[in-house]
Amino acid sequence: MQKIPIDLAAPGMKLAKPVTKEGGMTIMAEGMELTESLIARLENMKVDRITVQGNPVDMGGAGAGTKYAERIERLDHLFRRYPNDKWMLRVKDRIAQYFRIKAAAQEAKLKALQAIEAHEADAVESDVEISTEDSGK
C-alpha cells in the first residue's frame, strides 16, 4: 500500500483505501481500478493524495532538486535533540513522508510542463518547415 500524489496516479492502479470527502462521504471505494476519467474527476474534486495497492511509484529519489527535498534533509537537524523519543521520531517520519509526497508531485508537474513545452516546440518547428516548403514552391 502506498500513498501517492494524484499527479502520479496512472490508469490501472487500484485503490487500497476508499477516497473520502472531508465529511467522511466515500467518493470511490477500495479496490476500484483507476481510469483516465476517474483520475480527472478526482483532480476536479481537489483530491491531493490517494492510497493505492502495492508500491507502483518509486519515490525514493523523487524530487531531489525541489524545495521539499531540502526540507527533508533539514529534518535531522530539527529533530537532533530527540534521538530516543519514539513519538518525536514518528512525527519526524510523518513529516518526511509528507515532504516526499510533495516533492514527487512537484517533480511530476515539472516533467509534465517540460513535456508540454517540448511538444509545443516540435509543433512550431513543424509549422516552420511546412511554411518554408510552401514558400519554395
N, C-alpha and C positions, 0 to 999 in steps of 0.2 A: 504494500500500500504506500502511495506517495502523494503528497500534497504538492500540486504544481500551479503556477500561474495560468490563467485561462489563455494567455497568449501562446503557451506551449502545448495546449491541448490539440490533439490531432484526431481525425476520424478513425474509428476502430478501437479507440481506448474505451475501457469500461469503468463506470463509476464504482468506487469501493465504498463510498458513503453517499447517502442522499444529499442532494443540493437543496438547501432550505433558504427561505426568505428570513428577514430579521425577526419576524413574529413567530417563526418556527414552522410556517407552512412549507410543505415539501413541494419543490418545483420539479425535480427529477428524482426518480427512485434509484436506489442502489442497484447495481448490475446493468443499468442502461448502457447501451453502446452509443458512443458519440458519433454524430454525423456533422457535416459542414453546417447544416441548417441549425442543429441543436447548439453547436458552439457559437454561432452568430446570435442565436436567441439569448444565450447566457451572457454574451458580451453586451447585448442591448439592455439586459436586466441589471447591468453593472455588477455582475458576479466577478470577483477578483481571482479567487482560487477554487480549485476543485480537488477532490481526492480520488485518485484512480488506482486500479488494481495493478499490482506489480511495481516495478521501477522502470517505467518506459523512458524516462528522461534522465540523462546523466547530468546531474547538477554539481558534480564535484568541483570543476573549474569554471563554472558558469559565471559570467560577468566579471572576469578577472580585472578588467580595466574600468570598472564602474565605481561610483561613489559608495555603493553598498559593500563592495569588496573591501574598500578601505575601512569601512566601519567594522566589518568582521575582524580584520587584523587588529583593530584597536580594542576589541573586547578583552583580550588577555590582559592588557594594561589596566582597563577599567575594573576588572574583577580580580586583580592581583592580591588583594587583601583577604580574599575568601577562598583559599585553595582547598580547604577541607569542609566547607559548608555545603552540604548536599543540596540544600534548597537554592542557594545562590548559583550553584553550578547548573541546576535545572533552568533557572531564569536565564543564565548565560546561553545555554543550549537552545532555548526557545528563541531568544533574540537572534542568535546566529542562524537558526533555521529561517526565521523571517527575512533576514538580510539576504540569505542565499536565494530564496524565492524571488525577492525583489530584484536582485542582481540578474537572475536568469531572465526575468520578464523584461528588464531594461535592455539586456543584450539581444533578446528576441526582437524587440521593437527596433533596435538599431539595425539589425540584419535585414528586417523587412523594409525599412526605409532605404537601405543601401540597394536592395534588390529592385525596388521601385525606381530609384534614380538610375540604376544601370539599364533597366528596361526602357525608361524614357530616353536615355542617351542613345540606345540602339535604335529606337523609333525615329529620333531626329536624324541619325546617320542614314537610315533607310530613306527618309524623305529627301535628304540632300542628294543621295545617289540617284534617286528617281528624277529629281528636278534637273540634275546635270545631264542625265541621259536624254531627257526630253529636250533640253536646250541644244544638244549636239545634233539633233535630227533635222 
